[in-house]
Amino acid sequence: MIEQFSNIFKIPELRRKVLFTLGIIAICRIGVYIPIPGIDTAVLKEYFNQFTQKGVGQLLNLVDLFAGGAMSSGAIFGLGIMPYISASIIFQLLVGVVPYLEKLQKEGEVGRKKINQYTRIATAGLCLFQAFIMTRTLYTIEINNVPVIPLHLQGIGFQITAAILLTTGTMVLMWLGEQIDEHGIGSGISLIIMVGIIDRLPWAFSQIIQNFTFSVTPAEHEIGIVKVLILAAMFFGIVGGVVYITQGQRRIPVQQAKHTRGRKVYGGQKHFLPLRVNQAGVMPIIFAQSLLIFPAAIMQGIQVRLEPGTFGYGLTSRLADAFQGGFVYIIMYIFLIAFFCYFWTAIQFNPKEMSNNMKDYGSFIPGIRPGWRTAEYLESIMGKITMAGAAFLAIIAIMPNLISGGFGLSGAIAGFYGGTGLLIVVGVALDLIQKVEAHLLMRHYGGFLGGSGRIRGRHG
């Protein structure tokens, strides 16, 4: 393995790409520690340590996850790259609905550049909107009667300044991600998010080490040697399972029709159509989390305006608790993940278009008639493997809740045992390894598995 990594720096082009990518990532991390003028970062940090599992704090914690800790630091990169991802998703959905955008996509590189330009403009608009909302939210946060933003600074002037700084920070991150795409290696936006998530890992380890004891029967606030060994085994097991399912594919055999030209026969080759088990990726968990955060935040907002002891106060309190990790929350979480798995797969996977493309290129699935029969067959297969993918995502999504309750760990530490962060880190890491490996194999170096080995998708 060491030899394989050393081969990266033997290839000048690959070495430049890797060093350039590392340099850009270092710049991205610097912006996490540049606070917005006027924000009391100590109070904000204390709030995130105490209240990020409830209501509005849960929403801010989700934003902070994708911002790599910049939100909890009150930094200029506080919005992270999520507004750009949201804008990209919106236009990805609109391409299938708006004829003009669909026409642009079919124009090739010129059309894609035009759509990217629209995406950037939408990103700036989303940033300004989210920045105003976030600043207004920070006005309401205080610890021991000390506000995050001093009262004499609160006003439209501060909101405009903060919105401009946060928007500029996101646009800079977007530009840096595009530079990695062009001059570095891997997907720039995904790498920025992944590094931000990994940045929390040392802190999580330090929390475990602080409470660690070699005792087999530890005190309530301590973590014994047996629990640490179980947690370590579970971590590697979960990561291995995520890699296995992420690479999992259902390969549909496809036969190419034979063509006779003169005395020569062309075609007739047999290949496979790979259908990923986890076709939707991490998007269903993100959508489900976002939707479930708002009911708890709304209930808590109503609860503040009610008198304690009244019927309305008790009702909103129970509803808020139900949406913050209870049985109702888990059931709705699983249902929404399954729904968005099928929804996102239906948007990304078009069996009719795929069937028509196969027919145009003279390919067919053995035993299945070309045309609508093929589309029907592909849709049936995709429905079955999407069910398996949804079950996998649901298990990974609720794993942090189970581990947090079963082992008495904080939500921040348990989050590394599943959920959005783990799926993003594993997915981006696999993509990066495959791209580096492609460079190595192209120049006759061994892959990361040694020799001519390469990372392949699992198939059934």
Secondary structure, 3 states (H helix, E strand, C coil): CHHHHHHHCCCHHHHHHHHHHHHHHHHHHHHHHCECCCCCHHHHHHHHHHHCCCHHHHHHHHHHHHCCCCCCCCECCCCCCHHHHHHHHHHHHHHCCCHHHHHHHCCCHHHHHHHHHHHHHHHHHHHHHHHHHHHHHHHCCEECCEECCCCCCCCHHHHHHHHHHHHHHHHHHHHHHHHHHHHCCCCHHHHHHHHHHHCCHHHHHHHHHHCECCCCCCCCCCECHHHHHHHHHHHHHHHHHHHHHHCEEEEEEEEECEEEECCEEEECCEEEEEEECCCCCCHHHHHHHHHHHHHHHHHHHHHHCCCCCCHHHHHHHHHHHHCCCCHHHHHHHHHHHHHHHHHHHHHHCCHHHHHHHHHHCCEECCCCCCCHHHHHHHHHHHHHHHHHHHHHHHHHHHHHHHHHHHHCCCHHHHHHHCHHHHHHHHHHHHHHHHHHHHHHHHCCCCCCCCCCCCCCCEEC
